[in-house]
Amino acid sequence: MPLPYVLLSAAVSLDGYLDDTGPERLLLSSPADFDRVDAVRASVDAILVGAGTIRADNPRLLVNSAERRAARTAAGEPEYPLKVTVTATGDLDPAAHFWHTGGEKLVYTTDRGAERAARLLGRTADVVPLGPALDWRALLEHLHDVRGVGRLMVEGGGTVHTQLLQQELADELQLVLAPLFVGDPAAPRLFGPGAYQPGRLRLLDTGRIEDVVLMRYVPTAPGTGPLPTAADRHWLRTACELAAQCPPSETAFSVGAVVVAADGTELARGYSREGADPVVHAEEAALAKTGPADPRLAGATVYSSLEPCARRASRPAPCAELILRAGVRRVVTAWREPDTFVHAADGTGVLVAGGARVVVLPELEELAKAPNTHLS
């Protein structure tokens, strides 16, 4: 099921501590960075914080700029993004600023917590029970499918950030580093202990904002199971964007492909009709750039904007077979091959029969189709 784009936003000190809490809290961000955060809030559909952050910080979570609010309403959006919180117990303070400022409010909780939250809040917020335990994927699916949230900004706290990263559901981390040392061992850290996704995050960019530094990261290590991860979405989006580089053709699809090792290292990329070869396919072009004996291929994932072909006239081996020969056993794609050139193509069937797992992300299908609209 499609999920919102999840953006984690936080500020930390040089020794790794999160904004302190309480009436004497230490503010790590600068005034210019607060304005940047306000701009990010104005750009998203919803803002989420944990119930612990509401209790500790009593935030309003508003778009403060009147100009940005006006731009939202001019675009047909609510003046303020939807405000969301998560609580396992339903222990919420009905007098908190969160409930009495801004636009709509939404509470996700457990079946047991829902009764308490509804009793405390009345009509102040919509309360959505998720079952006997909190389920982050179910929460994000509900936000996307029922509330129409495409972009979600998560402002804390540390437990929420930790869980989203550990469950590989965070698409981007925007981290502000402040030139301060906290030194208090009791101060909260941004991320807690536990098992995180493997590999290094990719640094998208950095920026100086007065005396703080903004760093933007995305996860890169592919998923391993049938459910797509944030890194899967990142790499498949990259493959779809590669398809735009294909020389145009009236007799073949424009496709992009990326081969990524288990630790998130990009091994190769390619696109249809790349270079001087007028019939090369994207997966074929990418795999040709990897060493056939590279041991990383066994744990790699191939991302292809279009389902790898099962039959082709231009070459003896279709791409599904080339992937299996390379030892790759996981493929992520956005679009099942239509009957435009090959009737009843079933690259997925070939891959599955050969022991590979195929994951389809239909939310990126339109992006994969974009360079091929002239064929329809």
N, C-alpha and C positions, 0 to 999 in steps of 0.2 A: 504494500500500500504506500502511496506517496506520503512524504513527511515534509514539514516546513524546513526551510533553511535555518539552522540553529546557530546563532552567533553568541558566543560567550564573551562577556565584557567584564574586565576586572583591573584593579590597580594593586601593585605590590611594592614593598620596600626593597632596597638592595639586598637585605637578608631574607627575602622571601615571605614576608608577612602581609596579609590582607589588611585592608582598611580596618582600623580599630573600631570598636563599637562603644556605645554609651554616650552620655552627655559630653564627655571630654574627649571624644573620638579624634584621632589623628587623621586629618584629611591628606591623602597622598597625592591626589590629582591637583592640577593647577587650574586657575579660572578659565584659561583657554581650553583646557581639556574638558572641563565641565560643559563648555559650549559645544565641543565636538560630540560629547555623549548626547547632548540635547539634539544635535543634528541626526545622530544615529537613531535615537528614539523616534524622531519624526519620520524616519524612512521605513520603519517596520510596521507590521500589522499588530504585533502583540509584544508585551514586555512581561517577563516572568521573574519572580523572586520566590525563595523559599519562605515558609511561615516563620522560621527562626529569624530571618532578616527583618521581617515585619515587626516581630516582637523586640528585637534588639535595636533597630535603627529607626523605626517608625517612618519609613520613606513615603513620599507622595508619588514619585515616579511619573512626573508630568513632562510634557513638552512645554518648556517655559517660554520659548520664543513665539510671540503673537504672529510674526510673519510666517513661521513654519506651520503653525496651526492653520493659518489662513490658506496656505498652499495645500495642505491636506484636504480641507473642505472644498477648495476649488477643483481638486482632482476627484471629487466624489467620495472621499474617504471620511471616516469620523474625525472629529477635531483631535481626539486623543486615541492612541492605540489601546486595544484591549489590554487590561491589566489582569495578570494570572498569578495565582499562588498555588503551592502544593503543600499539603499537610497530611500526615498519616493519621493523626489523632482528631483533627477538627478543632484543636485548641487555638482559637483565633480571638483577638481583641476587637470587638465591634466598634470601639471608639478610635481605632487606629486611623491615621491620615489616609492610608491606602484605600479605605472604603468610602471616603467622603470627598475625594478630589478626582478630577479626571472623568473618564468615560465609563464604559462597561467593566464589570469585574467578574472574574471566573475563578472558582475554587475546584481543584482536583484533589480527591481524597479517597480513602478506603470506604468500603460499605459501612463499617462501624463509625468512621469519622464523619460520614455524610450527615448522620442524624444530629450529631452535636453541632456541626458547622451550620446546618440549616436553622437549628434552634437559636444559635447565637446571632446569625446575620440576618435572618428573616428575608426580606426582599432586596437586601443590599447587594447581593451577588447571586449568580447562578452556581449551584453546587453540583458537581458531577462525580458520582462514585465510580471507581475503577475496578472494584472487586475486593477480595479479601486483603490484597496488598497493592501497593503503588506499582504501576507498570508504566515505565517511561515511554516505551514504544506505543502502547495503547493511548497514552495521553497525547503524544504528538500526532498520531493518526486522527484522533478526535479533533484536535485543534485545526488540522488541515481540512478534513472532510466535512466536519459539521460547522466549524466557525470560520472557515475560509482563510486561515492564516497561512501565508506563503513565506513570510520572514518573521522569525521569533528572536528577540533579543533577551538573553538571560543575564541578569545582573547579580546573581548570587542567591545564597551564600556559597561557602566553600563546599558544603555537602552536595548541593545541587550541581555545581561545576564538576566535582569529582565523579558523581554518578553518571552524568552525561558523557564525560570523556571515557570513563571505564567501559561504558556500554557502547562506545563508538557511534554516538548519535550527534556529536557536535561537529558542525561543518567548518567552523572558523573560531579561532581564539584571538580576541583583540586584548592585548596585555599592555598596560601602561606601567613603566618602571620609574619609580620616584627616587630622587637622590637623597634618601634618608635611611638610617639604620634604626630599627625599632628596638631590638635587643631584649625584648620581653619574652621569655620562653612560654608565657601563658597566652600571648597574643595569637589569634587564629592564623593558620596558614591557608593559602588559597586552595591547595589540593591536599587531600588526605591520603593515607596509605592504601595499598591494594594493587591489583593487577591492572595495568594500563595497556593500551594497544601497543604493539611492537613498533620498532623503527623510530626514525627521527621525523618530527613535524617539518613541513616545508615553510620557510620564511617567505611570505609574499612581498612584504615591504616594511620599511621603518620610516618614522617621521619624528622630528623634534617639535615638541609643543611647549614653548617656554622652557622650563627646566626639567620636563619629563620626556620620556621617549616612548612612542607608540610602536608596538611590534604586532604584526598580523601574521598568524600561522594557520595552516590547514593540515589535517592529518593525511598521511599518504599510505600507510600499510593497508593492503586490501583485506576485506573480510575473508572469512574461512567457511562460512556456512551458507544456508539458503536465504538468509535475510540480508539485504543490502546494508552497508554501513555508510557513514559520511564519506569515508575515503573512496568507496566504490562510486558514489555520486560524483565526487571530484574528478576521478580519472575518466569516467564515462562521459562527463561533460567535456573534458579535454579531447576525447576521441571524436565526439560530435563536432567540436569546433575545428578539428583537423580536416574534417570532410569538406569544409569550405575551400580548402586549398586544391582540391582535385580539378584538373583540367576538365571542362564541360564535355559531356558525351550524351548522345541520343540513344546509345545502345548499352549503357552500363550505369550502375548506381555510383554515386559519390559517397565514399565511406572512409572513415578514419579509424585507426586502431592504435592502441598503446599496450605494451607488454610490461608488467610491473612485478617485481620480485616480492616475496612475502614480507620483507622488511620495509617496503615502500620505495625501494630504488627503482627508478625507471630504467628498464633494460633497452627498450627500443620503441620507436613509433613509426608509423607509415600511413600512407593514404593511397587511394585508388589512382592508377596511372601516374604514379610518382616517377620523377626522373624521365628517362628516355624510353621507358617500357609502357606502351599504350594499353596493355591488357593486364598489368599487374594489379592484384587486389590488395586492399589495405593490410589485412592480416599477413598475407604473403610477404609484402614489402617490409613489414615490421620484423617478422620472424627471420627474414634473410639477413638482418643486421645483428642478430644474436649468434653467438657461437653454439653450434649444435650440441656440443658437449658441456655447455654451461650448466652446472648442477642446480643453479637457481631456477631453471625453467620448471623443474618438478613441483616447486611450490608457488609458481608464478600464477598470475591472473592475466588473461587477455581481455582487454576492453575493446569492443567493436561497436560502432554506432549502428550497424546493421548485422543481423544474425549471420554468422559465417556460412558461406555457401556449402551446399551438399553435393551439387553437380555443376560442372562448368565445361564449356566447349573449348575454351582457349588454352587450357593447361590440363595435363593428365590427372593432377591431384587437386581436389577442391580444398578450400581453406579449413573446413572442419577436420579433414583428414590431416592437413599439415599441422594443425594445432595438436592433435593427438600424437602425431609422430614426434613432435618436439618435446613431449612429456608433460605438457600443460594439462591440468585437470580442473581448471575453473575458468569460466567464461562469463562475462557480464556484457549484456547488450541492451539496446533501447528499443529495437524495432524488429519484429519478425519479418522475414523476407516475403514480400507480396508476389503475386503471380505475373508480374510485369514481364519478366524474361524467362523464368523457369516455373512451370506449373507444379504446384504442391511441393515447393522446396521445403526441406526439413533439416536444416543444419543442426538444429537442436537435437533432433532424434539421433543423428549420426554421433554427435558428441556424447550424449547420454549413454548410447549403446557402447561407446568406447570407454566409459568409466568417468566421464567428466561431469561436473556440475555446471548447470547453466542458470544464471540469474537474470531476470528481465526487469528493467526499470521503465515502466510505461510512462512515467512522468517526464522522461526525456525524449519520448518518441517524436514529438513535434520538432525538437531541435535537430534530431537525426534526419528528419524528412526535409528540413529546410533547403539543403542544397540539391534536392531531387524533385522539387515541385514541377519542373519543366517536363518530367516524365509522366505525370499523372494525366 
